């Protein structure tokens, strides 16, 4: 009798089935593991890239913050320097005011760099008038004074000097009028009897002063006391006269006068007027000459306008801004022509 086929029922033995199942599981597991590893690698790469991106952004923010901090520190240092500078300027200003407060003499105050008067009140600036020379002359004319200074020395010997002056304003405390002129007008040159100059200049014993439209002279006396009405600069060619006693016309006029100093330096070619009392002109009223700014000479303008002995100490007016430019001072002669000098008013009264 034949042995019965053990596979005749169509089923594999159980151990073989398990082997197949296990193999399938292993294959599936390996595939899953491979995909998992790939996913993990991808996620790790993304994490690394994200981390690198974050670190880069943090570094950029740090650099930006450091830059902003540096800018703030620089700004703070700049502001502190400005504060220190202002503090130093203020300290110097206070020191000067303290020094000026101890000086009673107008001459000492002037040469110490003090204001001409702590109570000096300048006149109101004039409105700008373009291309109307007669109107400009009319406005400035009342402020131009004729000056005749005399000095008595060694008994009855006498020297004298003529010139022009400019009414700057008034002292708010006592009403004195402040008159600006050249130093050489109120430092009278002494001559020998034969007319030769002695090389000596003396402070006037007195000066007679008159303004256009006034029928009276005012006489300012030098009484020899410390509070001298005449003072001159030891640096530039200008001086001051304090007019304590005034004519009724002068008192009334000073209340209504206008005029202001030029704030900026005149330009080359700028048109100007010179008002004063030249010796070859009319000593009863002003004489006007005109010209341009021809150049610069230190603290002086060079001008083509005629300046003659007598109208030095008068006024130079800028037609462009209708303002007081400075003091006509002297002329330098060449072989044919001469060019005059004007002391810049901002040297005397800085802005």
C-alpha positions in Angstrom: 0.0 0.0 0.0 1.4 3.3 -1.1 2.3 6.0 1.5 -0.2 8.8 1.4 1.1 12.2 0.1 1.5 14.4 3.0 0.9 17.6 0.8 -2.2 16.2 -0.9 -4.5 18.6 1.0 -2.8 21.7 -0.8 -1.3 23.2 2.3 2.4 23.9 3.0 3.7 22.8 6.3 3.4 25.4 9.0 7.1 26.1 9.5 7.5 27.2 5.9 4.5 29.6 6.2 6.2 31.3 9.1 9.4 31.6 7.3 7.6 33.4 4.4 5.8 35.7 6.8 9.0 36.5 8.7 10.8 37.3 5.4 7.9 39.6 4.4 8.0 41.3 7.7 11.7 41.8 7.5 11.4 43.3 4.0 8.6 45.6 5.0 10.6 46.6 8.2 13.7 47.3 6.2 11.8 49.4 3.8 10.2 51.3 6.6 13.5 51.7 8.3 15.1 53.0 5.2 12.3 55.5 4.6 12.4 56.4 8.3 16.1 57.0 8.1 15.6 59.2 5.1 12.9 61.2 6.8 15.0 61.6 9.9 18.0 62.7 7.7 15.7 65.2 5.9 14.3 66.5 9.2 17.8 66.8 10.7 19.0 68.7 7.6 16.0 71.0 7.8 16.7 71.5 11.5 20.4 72.3 10.9 19.5 74.7 8.1 16.9 76.4 10.3 19.4 76.6 13.1 22.0 78.1 10.8 19.5 80.6 9.4 18.5 81.6 13.0 22.2 82.1 14.0 22.8 84.3 10.9 19.8 86.4 11.7 20.9 86.7 15.3 24.4 87.8 14.1 22.9 90.4 11.8 20.7 91.7 14.6 23.7 91.9 16.9 25.8 93.8 14.3 22.9 96.2 13.7 22.5 96.8 17.5 26.2 97.4 17.9 26.1 99.9 15.0 23.1 101.7 16.5 24.8 101.8 19.9 28.0 103.2 18.3 25.9 105.9 16.5 24.2 106.8 19.8 27.5 107.0 21.6 29.0 109.2 18.9 25.9 111.5 19.0 26.2 111.7 22.8 29.9 112.5 22.6 29.2 115.2 20.0 26.5 116.7 22.1 28.7 116.7 25.2 31.5 118.4 23.2 29.0 121.1 22.1 27.8 121.5 25.7 31.5 121.8 26.9 32.2 124.4 24.2 29.1 126.4 25.1 30.0 126.2 28.8 33.5 127.4 28.0 32.2 130.3 25.9 29.7 131.2 28.6 32.5 131.1 31.2 34.6 133.4 29.1 31.7 135.7 28.6 31.0 135.8 32.3 34.6 136.4 33.1 34.7 139.3 30.6 31.5 140.8 32.0 33.0 140.6 35.5 36.2 142.2 34.3 34.2 144.9 32.4 32.1 145.6 35.5 35.3 146.8 37.4 36.3 149.2 34.7 34.9 152.7 34.9 37.1 154.3 32.2 35.6 154.1 28.7 39.1 153.9 27.4 40.0 150.9 29.6 36.7 149.2 28.7 37.4 149.6 25.0 40.9 148.2 25.1 39.9 145.3 27.3 37.4 144.2 24.6 34.4 145.2 26.6 31.2 146.4 24.9 31.3 150.2 24.3 28.6 150.4 27.0 26.9 147.7 28.9 23.7 149.7 28.5 24.3 150.6 24.9 21.0 150.7 22.9 21.6 150.6 19.1 19.1 152.2 16.8 16.4 150.3 15.0 17.6 148.9 11.6 16.4 150.8 8.5 14.1 149.0 6.0 15.8 147.8 2.8 15.4 150.3 0.0 16.7 149.3 -3.4 18.0 151.7 -6.1 16.7 154.8 -4.3 19.9 156.6 -3.4 18.3 160.0 -2.5 16.0 158.3 0.0 18.9 156.3 1.5 21.0 159.5 1.9 18.0 161.3 3.5 17.6 158.5 6.1 21.3 158.3 7.1 22.2 162.0 6.9 20.9 163.0 10.4 23.3 160.6 12.0 26.5 162.0 10.5 28.1 164.5 12.8 30.7 167.2 12.0 33.5 167.1 14.6 36.1 169.9 15.4 38.5 168.9 18.1 41.0 171.1 19.8 43.8 170.6 22.3 45.5 173.2 24.4 49.0 172.4 25.6 52.0 174.3 27.1 50.1 177.4 27.9 48.3 178.9 24.9 49.6 176.6 22.2 46.8 174.8 20.5 46.3 172.0 17.9 43.1 171.1 16.1 41.6 168.4 14.0 38.5 168.2 11.8 36.6 165.0 11.0 33.3 163.2 10.9 31.4 160.9 13.3 28.4 158.6 13.4 25.7 158.5 16.0 25.5 154.8 17.2 22.8 155.1 19.8 22.2 156.0 23.4 23.0 154.8 26.9 19.8 153.5 28.4 20.8 154.5 31.9 21.7 158.2 31.5 20.7 159.0 27.9 24.3 159.8 26.8 24.7 159.7 23.0 27.5 157.4 21.7 29.4 158.9 18.7 31.8 156.6 16.7 34.7 158.1 14.8 38.3 157.5 13.8 41.0 157.4 16.4 43.0 160.0 14.5 40.1 162.4 14.8 40.2 162.4 18.6 43.9 162.1 18.8 44.9 165.5 17.7 48.2 165.7 15.8 50.4 168.5 17.1 52.5 170.7 14.7 55.3 173.0 15.3 54.8 176.7 14.7 56.3 176.4 11.2 53.6 173.8 10.4 55.9 170.8 10.6 54.3 167.8 12.4 55.8 167.0 15.8 54.9 163.3 15.7 52.9 163.9 18.9 49.1 163.3 19.2 47.1 164.3 22.2 43.6 163.7 23.6 41.4 166.7 22.9 40.7 169.4 25.5 37.3 169.7 23.8 35.4 168.8 20.7 32.6 170.8 19.0 30.0 168.5 17.4 27.1 169.4 15.1 24.6 167.4 13.1 22.7 168.4 9.9 19.6 170.4 10.5 20.8 171.6 14.0 21.7 175.3 14.4 23.7 174.7 17.5 27.0 173.0 18.4 27.4 170.7 21.3 30.8 170.9 23.1 32.2 167.9 24.8 34.9 168.7 27.4 37.7 166.6 28.7 37.9 167.4 32.4 40.8 165.2 33.0 38.9 162.8 35.3 38.9 159.0 34.9 35.5 159.0 33.2 36.9 160.6 30.0 34.3 161.2 27.3 37.0 160.4 24.7 38.4 156.9 24.3 40.3 155.2 21.5 41.2 151.7 20.6 44.8 150.6 20.8 44.2 148.0 18.0 42.4 149.7 15.2 41.7 153.3 14.0 38.5 154.1 15.8 37.4 155.9 18.9 34.3 156.9 20.9 32.9 160.2 22.1 30.2 160.3 24.8 27.9 163.2 24.4 26.3 164.0 27.8 24.9 167.4 27.1 22.7 167.6 23.9 20.8 170.3 22.1 17.0 170.1 22.1 17.2 169.2 18.4 19.6 166.3 19.1 17.5 165.0 21.9 14.4 164.9 19.8 16.2 163.5 16.8 17.7 160.5 18.6 14.3 159.2 19.5 13.3 158.8 15.9 16.6 157.7 14.2 16.8 154.4 12.5 19.8 152.4 11.2 21.6 149.1 11.7 25.0 147.5 11.2 25.6 145.2 8.3 25.5 141.6 9.4 27.7 140.0 6.8 30.8 141.0 4.8 30.3 143.1 1.7 30.9 141.3 -1.6 33.4 142.4 -4.2 31.7 144.9 -6.6 29.0 145.8 -4.1 28.0 149.5 -4.4 28.5 151.8 -1.4 28.1 155.4 -0.3 30.4 157.5 1.8 28.8 160.3 3.9 31.0 162.8 5.8 32.5 166.2 5.9 35.6 166.3 3.7 37.8 169.3 4.0 37.2 170.2 0.3 33.4 169.8 0.8 30.8 171.7 2.7 31.3 171.7 6.5 27.8 172.8 7.1 26.3 169.6 5.6 27.4 166.2 4.5 29.1 165.4 1.2 28.4 162.1 -0.5 30.8 160.0 -2.7 30.1 156.6 -4.2 32.1 153.6 -5.3 32.3 149.9 -5.0 34.0 147.3 -2.7 37.3 146.8 -4.6 39.0 144.4 -2.3 39.9 143.4 1.3 42.8 144.4 3.5 42.7 142.6 6.8 39.9 144.2 8.9 39.4 146.9 6.2 37.5 147.1 2.9 39.3 148.6 0.0 37.0 150.9 -2.0 37.0 153.0 -5.1 34.9 155.7 -3.3 36.7 158.9 -2.6 37.7 159.5 1.0 39.3 162.8 1.8 40.7 164.3 5.0 37.7 165.4 7.0 35.1 162.7 5.9 37.1 160.0 7.6 35.2 158.9 10.7 31.9 159.3 8.7 29.9 156.4 7.5 30.0 153.9 4.7 26.6 152.5 3.6 25.9 149.3 1.7 23.3 150.1 -1.0 22.5 146.4 -1.3 21.2 146.0 2.3 20.8 149.6 3.4 23.1 149.1 6.4 26.1 150.6 8.1 29.2 149.0 6.6 31.9 150.7 8.6 34.1 153.7 9.1 35.8 155.5 6.2 39.4 155.7 7.5 42.2 156.6 5.2 43.4 156.5 1.6 46.5 154.9 0.1 47.8 156.8 -2.9 49.6 155.3 -5.9 51.4 157.1 -8.6 48.2 158.0 -10.3 45.1 156.8 -8.4 44.3 156.2 -4.7 42.2 153.5 -3.0 40.5 154.2 0.3 40.0 152.0 3.3 36.9 151.3 5.4 37.1 149.7 8.8 34.6 146.9 9.0 32.0 147.6 11.7 31.9 144.0 12.7 35.5 144.3 13.9 34.2 146.8 16.5 30.8 145.3 17.2 30.9 141.5 16.3 27.6 139.9 15.4 
